């Protein structure tokens, strides 16, 4: 049994403009120690997928319209409020994109870490503080014994993100959800944080769902990748295999738009705009931007390939 098995997940939002199908039939499995990269343009449903796994989507306007989220064999969507609260921050932890909105500006960073340890692991305040200092040292914050008593605004952006990671790692979670954890950080800090996440997966067997729009990040740390577009997974597979032999036109477009050191040609952008999730229609959402689209694309394509390697395309692997 996989550690995490997402089956046909559908998370919708009821708005004045109609039902926004932010996540519409997403499925994937994750084994212990694996890192899955969820990639795609902004608005493709990556972050909502991560939030749905921890049932952090506000209801209303959000609604879980269907599917299952099986964590260690139990459906998260059917858990009662107390069970899911005990799971958050303990067995499943999340690194949010913006540390300034996920850290409490009125509390010292040490208290924000020790609170997690006291709540879930029942540590005394003295042991929790000692553990918090060890965590700050582990994520690479210099002088952790002094930094622990500082407020978030006294730290740099990179240090704040490291504090958020320390909070996520405090209870040694089985599953880590990372929502663009390196956004707005300089490349040196970015590399260190990614190395930390990768080491965590290898050393402790923690599984990671890494949400990002940076294909280079995925290539460097992920074991497998799922490409999202219009709230659906359009292609997935082992990261090396998918990068070397992309099957979906959207995946090829993403890879072609990434700057490369071995070529001097111009970047090739994907024409058009992402779809309106409140008015998706019945066909392939990428068809209006796809150079290979034909009349068959008026019906959403069936999945071609295996559950672990394939694409939702009528002409997978075709370049013309």
C-alpha positions in Angstrom: 0.0 0.0 0.0 1.4 3.4 -0.9 1.9 5.9 1.9 -0.3 8.4 0.0 -2.8 7.5 -2.6 -4.8 10.3 -4.2 -7.7 8.9 -6.3 -9.9 11.1 -8.6 -9.6 14.1 -6.3 -12.0 17.0 -7.2 -11.8 20.2 -5.3 -14.2 22.9 -6.5 -15.0 26.5 -5.5 -18.4 28.0 -5.8 -18.1 31.6 -6.9 -20.4 34.3 -8.4 -19.0 33.4 -11.8 -19.8 29.7 -11.5 -18.1 26.6 -10.2 -14.3 26.8 -10.5 -12.9 23.3 -10.9 -9.5 24.0 -9.4 -8.7 20.3 -9.0 -10.7 18.0 -11.3 -9.9 14.3 -11.1 -6.3 14.2 -9.9 -4.7 10.8 -9.1 -1.2 9.8 -8.0 0.6 7.5 -5.5 3.5 8.2 -3.3 5.8 5.7 -1.5 7.9 6.4 1.6 11.1 8.3 0.8 9.8 9.4 -2.7 9.8 13.0 -3.9 7.0 13.9 -6.3 7.3 17.2 -8.2 3.9 18.8 -9.1 4.7 21.3 -11.9 2.6 23.6 -14.1 1.7 27.2 -14.7 0.1 29.4 -12.0 -3.5 28.5 -11.6 -3.1 24.9 -12.7 -4.2 23.4 -9.4 -0.9 22.5 -7.8 -1.3 24.4 -4.5 -5.0 23.5 -4.1 -4.0 19.8 -4.5 -1.5 20.2 -1.6 -4.0 22.1 0.5 -6.6 19.4 -0.1 -4.4 16.6 1.2 -4.4 18.3 4.6 -8.0 19.5 4.2 -7.0 23.1 4.5 -9.3 24.4 1.7 -11.9 26.6 3.4 -15.4 25.2 3.2 -17.2 27.3 1.8 -16.4 28.5 -0.8 -14.4 25.3 -1.4 -16.0 21.8 -1.6 -14.5 18.4 -1.9 -16.6 17.2 -4.8 -15.3 13.7 -5.1 -12.4 11.3 -4.9 -10.3 9.9 -2.0 -7.1 10.9 -0.2 -5.8 7.8 1.4 -3.0 8.4 3.9 -1.6 5.2 5.4 -4.9 3.5 4.2 -7.2 6.0 5.8 -9.3 8.5 3.8 -8.4 12.0 5.0 -11.7 13.4 3.5 -13.7 11.1 5.9 -11.8 11.9 9.1 -13.4 13.9 11.9 -12.1 17.3 12.9 -10.1 16.1 15.9 -8.4 13.3 13.9 -7.3 15.6 11.1 -6.1 18.2 13.6 -3.9 15.6 15.3 -2.5 14.7 11.8 -1.5 18.2 10.8 2.0 19.2 11.8 2.6 15.8 13.2 2.3 12.9 10.7 1.8 15.4 7.8 3.5 18.7 7.7 3.4 21.6 5.3 5.9 24.2 4.2 4.0 27.2 2.9 5.2 29.5 0.2 5.4 32.8 2.1 7.0 32.6 5.6 5.8 36.0 6.5 2.1 34.9 6.3 2.7 31.5 7.9 4.7 32.8 10.9 3.0 34.8 13.7 4.7 38.2 13.8 3.9 38.7 17.5 5.6 35.5 18.7 9.3 34.7 19.0 10.3 32.0 16.5 11.3 29.7 19.3 7.8 29.7 20.8 6.3 28.9 17.4 8.5 25.8 17.1 8.2 24.6 20.8 4.4 25.0 20.6 4.3 22.2 17.9 6.6 20.0 20.0 4.6 20.5 23.2 1.3 19.9 21.5 2.1 16.8 19.4 5.0 15.1 21.3 4.1 16.3 24.8 7.6 17.5 25.5 8.3 19.8 28.5 9.1 23.4 27.8 12.8 22.8 28.6 13.1 19.8 26.3 11.1 21.5 23.6 13.4 24.5 23.6 16.4 22.2 23.4 14.9 20.4 20.5 14.0 23.7 18.8 17.6 24.9 19.0 18.7 21.6 17.4 16.2 22.0 14.6 17.3 25.6 13.9 20.9 24.3 13.7 19.8 21.5 11.4 18.3 23.9 8.9 21.4 26.0 8.8 20.6 29.0 10.9 23.8 30.4 12.5 23.8 31.0 16.2 20.5 29.2 16.9 20.7 29.6 20.7 20.5 33.4 20.1 18.2 33.4 17.1 15.5 31.3 18.9 14.4 34.4 20.9 14.1 36.7 17.9 10.9 37.7 16.1 10.2 36.9 12.4 10.9 40.5 11.3 14.4 40.3 12.7 15.3 37.5 10.3 16.1 37.6 6.6 13.8 36.0 4.1 16.0 32.9 3.8 16.1 32.5 7.6 12.4 32.9 7.9 11.9 30.1 5.4 14.3 27.9 7.3 12.3 28.5 10.5 9.1 27.4 8.6 11.0 24.3 7.5 12.2 23.7 11.1 8.6 23.8 12.3 7.6 21.4 9.5 10.4 18.9 10.5 9.8 19.3 14.3 7.8 16.1 14.7 9.6 14.1 11.9 6.6 13.8 9.7 5.9 10.9 7.4 4.6 13.1 4.6 5.9 16.6 3.8 3.9 19.0 1.6 6.1 21.8 0.2 4.4 24.6 -1.6 7.1 26.4 -3.6 9.5 26.5 -0.6 12.3 28.3 -2.5 10.3 31.1 -4.1 11.9 34.6 -3.8 15.1 33.1 -2.3 18.5 33.6 -3.8 20.0 30.6 -5.6 22.5 29.8 -2.9 19.8 29.6 -0.2 17.5 27.8 -2.6 20.1 25.0 -3.2 20.7 24.6 0.5 16.9 24.2 1.3 16.4 21.7 -1.6 19.4 19.7 -0.3 17.8 19.7 3.1 14.5 18.4 1.8 16.3 15.8 -0.3 18.4 14.6 2.7 15.2 14.4 4.8 13.6 12.0 2.3 16.7 9.8 2.1 17.6 9.7 5.8 14.1 9.4 7.4 12.0 8.0 4.6 9.7 11.0 4.6 7.7 11.3 1.4 7.5 14.8 -0.2 5.1 16.5 -2.5 7.0 19.4 -4.0 4.9 22.0 -5.7 6.9 24.3 -8.0 6.9 25.9 -11.4 10.6 25.5 -11.7 11.4 22.5 -13.9 15.1 22.8 -12.9 14.3 22.3 -9.2 12.3 19.2 -10.1 15.1 17.8 -12.2 17.5 18.2 -9.4 15.6 16.7 -6.4 12.4 14.8 -7.5 12.1 11.1 -8.2 8.9 11.4 -10.3 6.9 14.3 -11.7 3.3 15.1 -12.5 2.5 17.9 -14.9 -0.8 19.8 -14.2 -2.9 21.9 -16.5 -6.4 23.2 -16.0 -6.8 21.3 -12.7 -5.8 17.9 -14.1 -2.7 15.9 -14.4 -1.9 15.7 -18.1 1.3 13.7 -17.8 3.3 11.9 -15.2 6.3 9.5 -14.9 9.8 9.1 -13.5 11.6 12.5 -13.8 14.4 11.4 -16.1 12.2 9.5 -18.4 9.6 12.3 -18.6 12.2 15.0 -19.3 14.0 12.9 -22.0 10.8 11.7 -23.7 7.8 14.1 -22.9 4.5 12.7 -24.3 2.1 15.7 -23.9 2.4 18.9 -26.0 2.1 21.0 -22.9 5.1 19.2 -21.2 7.2 19.8 -24.4 6.1 23.4 -24.3 7.2 23.8 -20.7 10.6 22.2 -21.4 11.1 24.3 -24.5 10.5 27.5 -22.6 13.3 26.8 -20.0 16.7 28.6 -20.7 19.5 26.2 -21.5 23.3 26.5 -21.3 23.9 24.2 -24.2 21.9 26.2 -26.8 21.9 29.8 -27.9 18.5 29.9 -29.6 15.6 32.1 -28.4 13.2 30.8 -25.8 10.0 29.4 -27.2 7.0 30.6 -25.2 3.7 28.7 -25.1 1.2 30.9 -27.0 -2.2 31.9 -25.5 -3.4 32.0 -22.0 -4.3 29.4 -19.3 -7.9 28.2 -19.3 -10.8 29.7 -17.4 -11.4 27.1 -14.7 -15.0 28.2 -14.3 -15.7 27.4 -18.0 -13.7 24.4 -19.0 -15.9 22.8 -21.6 -15.8 19.1 -22.5 -12.6 18.9 -24.5 -8.9 19.1 -23.9 -8.2 22.3 -21.9 -4.8 22.7 -23.7 -6.4 22.4 -27.2 -6.7 26.2 -27.9 -2.9 26.6 -27.3 -1.8 23.3 -28.9 -0.2 23.2 -32.3 -1.4 19.6 -32.8 -5.1 20.1 -31.9 -7.7 18.7 -34.2 -11.4 17.8 -34.1 -10.8 14.8 -31.8 -9.6 17.2 -29.1 -13.2 18.4 -28.6 -13.6 15.4 -26.3 -11.3 15.1 -23.3 -8.6 12.5 -24.1 -8.4 9.2 -22.4 -5.3 8.4 -20.4 -2.6 6.8 -22.6 -0.1 4.5 -20.9 0.2 3.1 -17.4 -1.0 4.7 -14.1 2.6 5.6 -13.3 3.8 6.7 -16.8 1.5 8.2 -19.4 -0.3 11.3 -20.7 -3.9 12.5 -21.3 -3.5 13.1 -25.0 -5.0 11.7 -28.2 -1.6 11.8 -29.8 1.0 11.2 -27.1 4.6 11.6 -28.2 3.7 13.1 -31.5 5.5 16.3 -32.6 3.5 17.0 -35.7 
